Amino acid sequence: MLELWGVGDVALAVPFLREAAQRTEVTLLAKPHAEPILKFFVPEVRHVSLDAPWTAFTGKYRLHRWPWRTIRRTLSRLRQSRFDYGLSARSDPRDHLVLSLARIDRKLGYPRAGSGWLLNQSLVPSGAHRADYWTGLAQALGWKIDPPAPRPRKGRRIALHPGAGNTVREWPLGRFAQLAENLTSDGWEVRWMDPKSRDLAQLIQSLDECDRFIGNDSGPGHLAALLGLPTFTIFGPQLPERFAPRHPQASWIEGAACAYKPCYDRCRYKEPGCLTAHSAAVVWRAITSWLNGKPA
């Protein structure tokens, strides 16, 4: 299976990986950051690491800078494994080309731009959310993914993560500080998550010690949901119906209107007004409703 993108994308694949690992031997081709996620949530899944250059935010098609030797070695390793099935939950022709070059017998995925000829079975997504693409793959294989039952979280410890994979999804840090003051005044113990840390194993452990999560549209929110934490997400250029954490008590505030939404980590303006338009007072009102058990 392929999931060559961000931390949140790997997290959304975990329910499918859990189901697959109960039925067969599973290998996930993913970036290095998948290793601690798999180790914690689904350790029986084997990880083959590839930092695919076409997933970079900038300069992704400077082909002379691509790690061609690493790519060749990875493809050779995949061929030697002689996989029966190859799956991609992303409508990305580059994924489909990797599956084809790996010489996998049966390839399932979501075609785009004519990539269906690289697949044995082309699928149509059953919903807009990224997780729905994994659900569609499970249905094609005759499987059913049961959503994980949230663990009771009745304490008063709340995680604040002010970071994101790209600055256009980062709400101003000073406004997070105002939220922290309000939460502390309301009797919550605030745990700040370091946005500069790349230690995902430590992040998962720290999140698991908390009872709620507040953060940007980013991977840590999806990890928190996997751990059973109710989440509140501050959205900007992306759409909640595509990327909201999967948890029955997930809530969010949607980014302000913009003619160019949804954006994919690039903004036409000096700053992402869809995100910075959210004042601390407006976000706090939405968070208060969420803490009191009202839906998004």
Number of C-alpha atoms within 10 A of each C-alpha: 22 21 22 24 18 16 23 20 21 23 26 25 21 20 19 19 25 18 16 18 16 10 10 9 11 17 20 22 19 23 21 15 19 24 19 17 19 20 14 12 18 16 14 16 20 16 19 18 16 17 17 18 19 16 14 11 12 11 11 13 12 10 11 7 10 14 12 12 8 13 16 12 11 18 17 14 13 20 15 11 12 12 19 10 14 24 22 23 24 22 19 15 20 14 24 27 15 19 28 19 15 20 20 19 14 15 21 23 31 24 22 14 8 8 18 18 12 20 23 15 15 17 18 12 19 12 13 13 18 19 22 17 24 25 22 22 23 17 12 15 11 8 15 14 16 10 12 13 11 15 12 10 14 9 12 14 19 24 26 26 22 26 23 19 18 13 14 23 26 22 25 16 12 11 18 20 15 14 20 21 13 16 19 13 10 11 10 17 17 19 18 16 18 13 14 9 10 10 11 17 14 13 18 19 12 15 26 17 16 23 22 28 25 25 24 23 31 26 21 29 31 26 28 27 26 25 22 24 29 27 29 28 24 24 25 29 25 21 17 20 12 14 21 25 31 23 20 15 20 20 26 23 18 19 23 16 14 13 6 9 15 14 16 12 15 14 16 8 7 7 11 23 17 20 24 18 14 21 12 18 13 11 18 19 10 17 24 14 13 19 15 8 11 12 13 14
